[in-house]
Amino acid sequence: MRRRRDKPRKPEALSRRDFLKGAGVAVSGGILAGQTAIAAAPPDQAEFVGPGEVPVTLRINGQSHHLNLEPRVTLLDACRNRLDITGAKRVCDRATCGACTMVIDGKPVYSCTTLAIEAQGHNIETIEGLSRDGHLHPVMAAFVEHDAQQCGFCTPGFVMACKAFLDKHPHPTREQVEKGLGGNLCRCGTYAGIRPAVLEAANAMRAAKA
Amino acid sequence: MAKCKYDWPEAGERSLIGKRIKRIDGPEKASGRAKYSYDINRPGMLFGKVLRCPYPHAKITALDTSEAENAPGVKGLRVIQGVGKEIRWQGDEVVAVAAVSEEAAEDAIRKIKVRYEPMPFLVIEEDLAKVPDTNKKPAVEQKVGDPDAAFSDSAATVSEGYYGTPVITHCCLETHGCVVEWPDEKSIKTWISTQAVSVVGGEFSTSLEVPQNNINVVCQYIGGGFGSKFQADRWGIEAARLSKMAGGKAVKMMLERDSELMVAGVRPSAFARIKVAAKKDGTLTAWRSESWGTGGLSGAGTIPLPYVFTKIPNLQKKHTAVAANIGAARAWRAPNHPQACLITLSALDDLAAKLNMDPVEFLHKNAELAPEGLVNTYRDELRKAAELAEWKKYWHPRGDKASGHVKRGLGVSLHTWGGRGHNGNAQVTIQPDGSVEVRMGSQDLGTGTRTVIAIVAAETLGLQVPDVKVTIGDNHYPFDGASGGSTTVGGVSSSTRRGSIDARDALFAAVAPSLGAPPDQLEAVGGHIRVKGNASKSLTWKQACAKLGAKPVQATGKNPGLCKGLASEGVGGVQIADVSVDTETGIVKINRLVAAQDCGLVIDVKTAESQVYGALIMGVCYALYEQKIMDPITGRMLNPNMEFYKLAGIGDIGEFMVHMMTGPGYDERGVIGLGEPPVISPGAAISNAVANAIGVRVPTLPLTPDKVLAALQQV
């Protein structure tokens, strides 16, 4: 993944889930299919910051936010605890369940295991950026239509993962959907609604582009 | 007999009830705007964290909190269990801290020094012979008829087996917890993740000596409860105490994922040795069970054995509750039923196989041994489920004889639940401008409660669903019961119906003079108030409401109340699983799950089906994956995380066919709860399907590859 270089060099450790890679992993044993890929820079090139607070600028949904954060603060916690951006949820807190999914530079990312300092200089999209002026994104509308949610706590993560997935796979097959969304978990059991919702959202998104 | 004015409308008069209607809070949830307790941020809010005991059983011999108290950002610290206290399960609370940030609170927790004296413990209960007597509660024994004689009858076919299901957890995605603050010295406000908005304030009141009227509980959205979120919990009360110490500032205290899985509730285990007998024609004659299980130190609830077939003439049963050093049991969707169902329906399936009988026919034949009101329901549902699953086409006697290492099998199960509506009050207001609100201190667990309330009010007032504002989730609204045991839908639909009818009738009285007809000759249909049989004498809803002048109409409907037919209890339900088992890897794959489910009058088919889909998927989770795995050496939970406490993903679930039993014979029963029943059968249906596929029983859930392969070695 290409990264913009408009910031001083930082440790290259943006943990992320890559659906293209994820699509090659079989779903088995009930565990996730998505992958967390960590690409660390060689230590001699790394810049060390902290442990105290450092200034951090995050570009979220097109808006810049200036914060002072300890380097250990995750992107998820920075959003939830400092910016009151709470659509992304903290559930497993270790890159298993996908409830914290945000989209960074077009790729779905587990924000619970992404440090805020590492998300600087990137385009961060949260679910709040997906529906403007109360207008539902086609993925959201399809989730409502197919009742692809119950308690709703996993839903924002699913919606974001689904949106990123459909951006990459505008004509998904059922098998691709099951692998592409295999990195998100639901406890209420809404997958039966999610499957048709994703396919309908794909149609709506294609129609909107046409 | 005259029809009671609080009955449901006749089938032909329903414009909304029984249709497929989207949940009204869907857009809030799907867009991420819905605010859960975990999402509440308050000015100057502090973050609470808890130091938890790492041992399953230990005495605290030394505790030093001085460094933590003086750590940067710490605004409060409370010793929950100090020196001399005996801790009896891993993860129990020792010290709580509130600090200006989560990071500061975590740092402070690490600075607390505790010395423990470890003590003996028990965390493994599957082998009852290895459980010390001191951990066994006195066994409960029951006997009916003469089981010995029935088993020794030469005409009887007898089957014996061992079955069980381990301790599992609720694993709510939103962990337990709350945000709590003191608006003034005599008041508490809490945003708590709860299934009991109108009830849970009492615990804050008692513990903190604040009048109950001064406690405001708010819960607009809850990220899963499944029976585990009725209490304020020790951590909630401690958060309130820390808030008080910090001058009333809000404290957010949400459990970490590992704590959630260690202390926030389990479903008790159940294991049993079963002996069951039938005549050659399949009629059940005798049952004997020796069962045990644990749900923490208090043991476990009574498992209703034999499940459903309570009229087997000769019964003998003995149950031993085991006290284990694990976090305590809490109600888990249909408490005790999934365990009883797995044990009973597996044993009966093995007996049917021994009799060379088709298990659907076997259950059909023995349905008469079920409670009287359910006999016909089960037979209807067995027929329907078998038809949908193409049972006749795909079922074969035990052991798939087809070539290849992937074996296919079908299994059937059935279940029952009560589900009578809880007590509650619905306050219905019709304003002179025509706006309508239904208000009550209820909660929507994701089951569709808001939607059901809106549908019932709109149906009664001749309006559309978006015309009704539903206001719930605050204990300052009229009392409504907790959401447990599938009691919510019957409760809120009945109270809303009564309140809406009374409000509508008051509106009729106000507009009757304008329409030149007595109030009892008016009807509310299609957004109009009109004279029955004379559509030309009509006012639009807005015109009618304008006749109220300055005064709104308000009525409160209660449940229970007049006319008992709005809600009732007692449902059945049949499920069939179709699975494939890879005999080389031991992996079980779900091909299809079929459910035929009754719940009386269905208010919203769409959200009702979602309940069943969800229950089937939850059933796949506990049938194939879930187990709270305890380490016998350290007494600690080995999988307090979501990588190894496994839930099914979207690729693990197969296809579904859900059929809601509606129409004559069902609708007139009134509304009955649906949350619990469909989650009961999947374990047994899937286990039976696996046995049908591979020709041998995998005795305990979850049906993991290692257990499947071990079972295959016995073939």
Interface residues (C-beta under 8 A of the other chain):
Chain A: V27 S28 G29 G30 I31 L32 A33 E70 R72 V73 D77 R80 N81 D84 T86 G87 A88 K89 R90 V91 C92 D93 R94 T96 C97 A99 T126 I127 E128 L130 S131 L136 H137 V139 M140 A141 F143 V144 E145 D147 A148 Q149 Q150 C151 G152 F153 C154 T155 P156 V159 V177 E178 K179 L181 G182 N184 L185 C186 R187 C188 G189 T190 Y191 A192 G193 I194 R195
Chain B: K22 R23 D25 G26 P27 E28 K29 A30 S31 G32 R33 A34 K35 Y36 Y38 D39 N41 F47 S101 E102 E103 C171 C172 L173 E174 T175 Y221 I222 G223 G224 G225 F226 E256 R257 L445 G446 T447 I587 K606 T607 E609 S610 Q611 Y613 G614 A615 L616 I617 M618 C621 L624 Y625 N641 M642 E643 K646 L647 A648 G649 I650 G651 D652 I653 F656 P705
